[in-house]
């Protein structure tokens, strides 16, 4: 009848002083299938592990960037310039790199 045995639960029922086992069956309808095949479990693990490694590398990389300034020798100054139309324009009047 296409039912699949999922699990046997020994001594699950206690009826009139005697223990009986229970059986759990499943029947997939409308083209359904098992939610977790071994291949899907392995694939999910690999994908999650890759995401974890990317997160660890990104955190390490960010920590390294914060410890040493990237452009420590360059000095940049910006000023706020006001035009005649009362619009604010941010521009740099002195941008230079000291070598």
VENFEN-V61793 format. One record per pair of residues at least 12 apart in sequence whose C-alpha atoms are under 6 Angstrom apart, sorted by the first residue. I is the first residue (numbers start at 1). GAP is how many residues later the second one is. D is the distance in whole Angstrom. If there is no record, write none. Layout:
I&GAP&D  I&GAP&D
//
This chain:
3&23&6  3&24&5  4&21&5  4&22&5  5&20&4  6&18&6  6&19&5  7&17&5  8&14&6  8&15&5  9&12&6  9&13&5  73&25&6  74&23&4  74&24&6  75&21&6  75&22&6  76&19&5  77&17&6  78&13&6  78&14&4  79&12&6  79&13&6
//
